[in-house]
Amino acid sequence: AADLNSIGRDDGSSTSTTSLRQFSRFSSTVTSYSAKHSIVFLLVLLMTIAIIAGRFQQEWYNSLSLLRSSSKNTKGSIIVNSEKKYKTLYLLRHAKSSWVNSSNINDYDRQLSPSGRKVAHTVGKSLYKRDDVDLPDLILASPSMRTRETLDLVMAAWTKRTFDESNIILYSESWYDLSDEGYFNYLVHVLSEEEDASDGSSSNDAPNVDTVMIVGHNPAIEKLLNKLLFFSPNDQVQHYSPGHFYAVSFPTLERWSDLGGYIGEKGR
């Protein structure tokens, strides 16, 4: 009887164990299948978000505001092509810089962050696609590491070639040193000197400096933008974001040396 009971219990236990093992394998298969699909779904979702975010960023930079300076200036007005080439200033703040190991690095030597490099490249690509933005005749830039990197990335994407900086870029420590005080007076001084040098040149090939780009730092570049646009205090740009590009043209300005008087007259 003991043997019979024992055999009976073994038979039942064996059948139950087999069923449990089959169910366990089925559950493991389902779990594994679900986990794989969850991972695939998550990866697809992340890729989709990255693509959408990239396109959104590209569209945003494609619609950068190009601002025309006039007595009736409004935000977002577009510089239009014209047979007459206006005096035009491009303002570019360096892209986002990295603060990694910033305690061991001088502020002057801080490099761009990965996102800053991407933004600078995107700005250059967007400018390349626009037919209402000419390449600058002269670039005035701070020689700090982050402004140099921003300029290199923007111009490489904008010109689609190796950019020869020796011809048209003037680096000056003043664009770094004056980042708190302001750029306007120094800008007028530099452009007036360049204009006088061009006027005094005996060469007929001396280029006209009609389009100038400034690559600098906040808050000076934000102050300069607001001064050039004649906005009331309530309408002024409150935060000039890293990597942003603005163009301001002056339809009736004949000489850069007259910029101070032009701004004073239009700003009344």
Salt bridges, closest charged atoms under 4 A:
ASP107 OD1 - ARG110 NH2 2.94
ASP107 OD2 - ARG146 NH2 3.06
ASP132 OD1 - ARG130 NE 3.22
ASP137 OD2 - LYS85 NZ 3.63
GLU193 OE2 - HIS189 NE2 3.35
GLU195 OE2 - LYS87 NZ 3.95
GLU195 OE1 - ARG255 NH2 3.74
ASP196 OD1 - ARG255 NH2 3.89
ASP199 OD2 - ARG255 NH2 2.88
ASP210 OD1 - LYS87 NZ 3.12
GLU254 OE2 - LYS84 NZ 3.91
